[in-house]
Amino acid sequence: MTRERLNSEMSIKIFLDETETPRQWYNLAADLPNPMPPPLAPNGKPLTPEALAHVFPMNLIEQEMSTERWIDIPEEVLDILYRWRPSPLRRAVFLEKALGTPAKIFYKDESVSPAGSHKPNSAVPQVWYNRQFGTKTLTTETGAGQWGCALSFACSLLGLTCKVYMVRISFDQKPFRKTMMEAWGGKCVSSPSVETEAGRKYRALDPEMPGSLGIAISEAVEAAVADGTGGTKYTLGSVMNHVMLHQTVIGLEAQKQLAKIGIKKPDVVIACAGGGSNFAGLAFPFILDKINGADIEIIPVESASCPTLTRGIYAYDYGDAAGLTPLLPMHTLGHNFMPAPIHAGGLRYHGMAPLVSQAVVSGLASPQAFLQLESYNAAILWARTEGFIVAPESSHAIAAAVREAKKAKEEGKEKIILMNISGHGHMDLAGYSKFLNGELSDYSLPQEEIEKAKRDLEPLPKIV
Ligand SMILES: *Cc1c(COP(=O)(O)O)cnc(C)c1O
């Protein structure tokens, strides 16, 4: 099809080459209008770097606490990222046509990484900094399996051992994710497992329990600490400041790609948000533009079954179910939250990255929640127009972009919409199959659950 027939005056695939890659990460902590409340130790006092040293290497702890605006990406990390970065920016002209919208919809495609999502953008530097520090083994949790794959992949390239606790419901729904991890040399067990005290405790309560990210985190932290030699550390695929930092390559590339085709700024920036990392990755560089006066609407999109930002409480809470992590200032549904078994496994976490929460509290981002059926409908429309089969998490971003594009049509506005496709859905076909067979239904979190979260948070320190 010629460009004339596409009715498109601009490129629909915008690439950068390796020399145009961003060479620094952007740290939003340098620019937030209100400083973030500090993370707290279990005793309620601000957390010291030393208190994290039994689970994380000191070089990553320094990055976690840094307020430097720009942080250099190590050359050796770039050499690995070049396998798939810079990722393409595409224009969804076929979806635009189907919707008859005057909006132009652009999307970053993070599904092109070896593991199939944005997660290797942080897995590679995390493993690299751990190796610099002398770490031999890394433990972690994984929900849908994407982070476990990303970490296994990064560990295999950099020569570390990888142990993954995978939330049981996903372990059962997505058996091939475990095979992918094993192909990269990682070890993967179903959580709650019998290998840790935390896992055994939850199994004793209910042998059939589907598990949760909060429980899997408890297991992975316990396993890292249990190796008394210091050679085992823990990694997290989202939520923490340094993970948000590593993901900003996405938005920094997108800015260069839009500039290449003469677009100064998008009007709307959209990404799904589970723990917040792919959203932060795309959005934080644009939030800096917004802080500097640009008129941009920035939308993190979550699942209505796990509505952390739209209905959760902004408070100090633990990152895990057993209360082993520090207390983080974030939107939360309570660390005892048991998510509904929706298929967007990456959107089932009870908390949110403190940096993303702070951006929302400061009015720099305006979250929306979408139900499962509207999201799957958008994913099917996407598959039948753009062609790609996306991760169920990413379908939430598409659903929001479709709504924005329809709004632009009603208003007759030629808006520029930019979104992030966080991953492909090739390992998520069980969910697609259920949707196509009419077996899925909508699930919105009942208000009692929010009331229960409030009660669970009552004894914890308050944000002042
Ligand atoms: C992990 C994951 C998410 C959710 O995690 P964030 O940290 O919010 O990005 C979304 N999409 C995909 C494909 C994922 O793997």
The ligand as an ORCA input file, in Angstrom:
! r2SCAN-3c Opt
* xyz 0 1
  C       4.935     -6.462     34.300
  C       4.123     -5.984     33.190
  C       3.228     -4.900     33.332
  C       2.954     -4.223     34.629
  O       4.054     -3.792     35.335
  P       4.504     -2.270     35.376
  O       5.632     -2.245     36.330
  O       3.340     -1.460     35.816
  O       4.922     -1.928     34.002
  C       2.545     -4.469     32.223
  N       2.678     -5.068     31.040
  C       3.505     -6.114     30.858
  C       3.591     -6.749     29.511
  C       4.254     -6.591     31.922
  O       5.095     -7.616     31.740
*
